[in-house]
């Protein structure tokens, strides 16, 4: 849990983020992590196409009441985290809120790596997502056509971490629980974009 000072910092950053409009070419959505507001470049068409194709693949496989969506902020104020996964898998009922979605409701989060800030997905979110209780985290990297599935939350040195990790390449079929993602349908970034 965050200290009272960190909680106060997060509270101020969250209030600022509510009224902040990043200038172009940044995305209108911001994230908050580790006492910082993270501005992200507006996603490319191929980034959003990858997220859309994953959402479309997952949706017919999900049981009644569970959805895959490409929209929604998740927030854990006690840990100072406001995030926006590229694809969320969660109970539809968890979206019935005027606030951000609780990350503890997520069954899986998928992040499509952006050329501008890959460390956000490979380092920061990998560090925070198990602490937020997200059981499955899939990183999809259109820069080099690779993916990494992280799951099995355990505890190391007092912190929640993913204990299982399997790498994939585009063309593989990735099993996440009872669902499968066919990565042969995912686009790669052009060399100029990387």
Secondary structure, 3 states (H helix, E strand, C coil): CCCHHHHHHHHHHHHHHHHCCCCCCEEEEEEEECCEEEEEECCCHHHHHHHHHHHHHHHCCCCCCEEEECCCCEEEHHHCEEECCCEEEEEHHHHCCCCCECHHHEEEEEEECCCCCHHHHHHHHHHHHCCCCCCEEEEEECCCCEEEEEEEEEEECCEEEEEEEEEEECCCEEEECCEEEEHHHCCCCCHHHC
